């Protein structure tokens, strides 16, 4: 059933655009976190961690994820890197 009001149609378009953007960013986050976890070399892991941190902070600033979730993910990754030999 098509939406009748122009404002409802616009809202539907905006929601779709925002949802698509959020999905892309969340997929990017998952990929970069996985890279950090799977990296065996500590130096490489630290470089990947810096990139992941930037992505997490940007996602939190845009409201894709909550800022405390970003902080929790960064904390867990930092602990894992520091524990690695």
Short mmCIF file of the C-alpha atoms (twelve columns), coordinates in Angstrom:
data_MODEL
# 
_entry.id   MODEL 
# 
loop_
_atom_site.group_PDB 
_atom_site.id 
_atom_site.type_symbol 
_atom_site.label_atom_id 
_atom_site.label_alt_id 
_atom_site.label_comp_id 
_atom_site.label_asym_id 
_atom_site.label_seq_id 
_atom_site.Cartn_x 
_atom_site.Cartn_y 
_atom_site.Cartn_z 
_atom_site.pdbx_PDB_model_num 
ATOM 1  C CA . UNK A 1  0.000  0.000   0.000  1 
ATOM 2  C CA . UNK A 2  1.633  3.245   -1.085 1 
ATOM 3  C CA . UNK A 3  1.977  6.060   1.400  1 
ATOM 4  C CA . UNK A 4  -0.455 8.891   0.765  1 
ATOM 5  C CA . UNK A 5  1.149  11.859  2.475  1 
ATOM 6  C CA . UNK A 6  4.199  13.512  0.997  1 
ATOM 7  C CA . UNK A 7  5.792  13.761  4.415  1 
ATOM 8  C CA . UNK A 8  5.353  10.015  4.974  1 
ATOM 9  C CA . UNK A 9  6.913  9.274   1.583  1 
ATOM 10 C CA . UNK A 10 9.878  11.506  2.362  1 
ATOM 11 C CA . UNK A 11 10.291 9.942   5.788  1 
ATOM 12 C CA . UNK A 12 10.332 6.473   4.193  1 
ATOM 13 C CA . UNK A 13 13.049 7.571   1.744  1 
ATOM 14 C CA . UNK A 14 15.128 9.066   4.553  1 
ATOM 15 C CA . UNK A 15 14.753 5.967   6.702  1 
ATOM 16 C CA . UNK A 16 15.933 3.736   3.866  1 
ATOM 17 C CA . UNK A 17 18.967 5.934   3.194  1 
ATOM 18 C CA . UNK A 18 19.920 6.069   6.892  1 
ATOM 19 C CA . UNK A 19 19.412 2.321   7.329  1 
ATOM 20 C CA . UNK A 20 21.649 1.550   4.359  1 
ATOM 21 C CA . UNK A 21 24.362 3.862   5.690  1 
ATOM 22 C CA . UNK A 22 24.186 2.302   9.152  1 
ATOM 23 C CA . UNK A 23 24.447 -1.224  7.727  1 
ATOM 24 C CA . UNK A 24 27.569 -0.309  5.757  1 
ATOM 25 C CA . UNK A 25 29.229 1.283   8.774  1 
ATOM 26 C CA . UNK A 26 28.355 -1.647  11.064 1 
ATOM 27 C CA . UNK A 27 29.741 -4.108  8.513  1 
ATOM 28 C CA . UNK A 28 32.927 -2.032  8.320  1 
ATOM 29 C CA . UNK A 29 33.211 -2.090  12.118 1 
ATOM 30 C CA . UNK A 30 32.773 -5.864  12.263 1 
ATOM 31 C CA . UNK A 31 35.409 -6.365  9.579  1 
ATOM 32 C CA . UNK A 32 38.021 -4.139  11.196 1 
ATOM 33 C CA . UNK A 33 37.431 -5.648  14.650 1 
ATOM 34 C CA . UNK A 34 37.869 -9.103  13.162 1 
ATOM 35 C CA . UNK A 35 41.153 -8.001  11.532 1 
ATOM 36 C CA . UNK A 36 42.493 -6.843  14.900 1 
ATOM 37 C CA . UNK A 37 41.450 -10.082 16.602 1 
ATOM 38 C CA . UNK A 38 42.897 -12.373 13.928 1 
ATOM 39 C CA . UNK A 39 46.221 -10.541 13.599 1 
ATOM 40 C CA . UNK A 40 49.063 -12.500 15.184 1 
ATOM 41 C CA . UNK A 41 51.764 -9.793  14.970 1 
ATOM 42 C CA . UNK A 42 51.474 -7.210  17.754 1 
ATOM 43 C CA . UNK A 43 52.751 -4.266  15.660 1 
ATOM 44 C CA . UNK A 44 50.249 -4.957  12.902 1 
ATOM 45 C CA . UNK A 45 47.504 -5.368  15.481 1 
ATOM 46 C CA . UNK A 46 48.306 -1.947  16.932 1 
ATOM 47 C CA . UNK A 47 48.064 -0.342  13.463 1 
ATOM 48 C CA . UNK A 48 44.741 -2.071  12.817 1 
ATOM 49 C CA . UNK A 49 43.560 -1.020  16.279 1 
ATOM 50 C CA . UNK A 50 44.199 2.650   15.470 1 
ATOM 51 C CA . UNK A 51 42.110 2.397   12.293 1 
ATOM 52 C CA . UNK A 52 39.354 0.561   14.158 1 
ATOM 53 C CA . UNK A 53 39.335 3.252   16.842 1 
ATOM 54 C CA . UNK A 54 38.806 5.970   14.236 1 
ATOM 55 C CA . UNK A 55 35.945 4.062   12.651 1 
ATOM 56 C CA . UNK A 56 34.289 3.374   16.021 1 
ATOM 57 C CA . UNK A 57 34.561 7.017   17.087 1 
ATOM 58 C CA . UNK A 58 33.098 8.224   13.792 1 
ATOM 59 C CA . UNK A 59 30.215 5.746   14.048 1 
ATOM 60 C CA . UNK A 60 29.506 6.844   17.623 1 
ATOM 61 C CA . UNK A 61 29.578 10.512  16.616 1 
ATOM 62 C CA . UNK A 62 27.074 9.894   13.810 1 
ATOM 63 C CA . UNK A 63 24.799 7.899   16.110 1 
ATOM 64 C CA . UNK A 64 25.212 4.588   14.321 1 
ATOM 65 C CA . UNK A 65 26.305 2.964   17.595 1 
ATOM 66 C CA . UNK A 66 26.185 4.249   21.149 1 
ATOM 67 C CA . UNK A 67 29.310 6.033   22.393 1 
ATOM 68 C CA . UNK A 68 29.629 3.655   25.357 1 
ATOM 69 C CA . UNK A 69 29.461 0.643   23.044 1 
ATOM 70 C CA . UNK A 70 32.326 2.123   21.049 1 
ATOM 71 C CA . UNK A 71 34.275 2.604   24.268 1 
ATOM 72 C CA . UNK A 72 33.587 -0.986  25.358 1 
ATOM 73 C CA . UNK A 73 34.746 -2.433  22.032 1 
ATOM 74 C CA . UNK A 74 37.928 -0.321  22.090 1 
ATOM 75 C CA . UNK A 75 38.620 -1.387  25.670 1 
ATOM 76 C CA . UNK A 76 38.215 -5.095  24.923 1 
ATOM 77 C CA . UNK A 77 40.455 -4.849  21.849 1 
ATOM 78 C CA . UNK A 78 43.125 -2.948  23.806 1 
ATOM 79 C CA . UNK A 79 43.086 -5.600  26.548 1 
ATOM 80 C CA . UNK A 80 43.455 -8.348  23.937 1 
ATOM 81 C CA . UNK A 81 46.383 -6.595  22.241 1 
ATOM 82 C CA . UNK A 82 48.151 -5.894  25.537 1 
ATOM 83 C CA . UNK A 83 47.698 -9.508  26.636 1 
ATOM 84 C CA . UNK A 84 49.176 -10.828 23.370 1 
ATOM 85 C CA . UNK A 85 52.853 -11.684 23.264 1 
# 
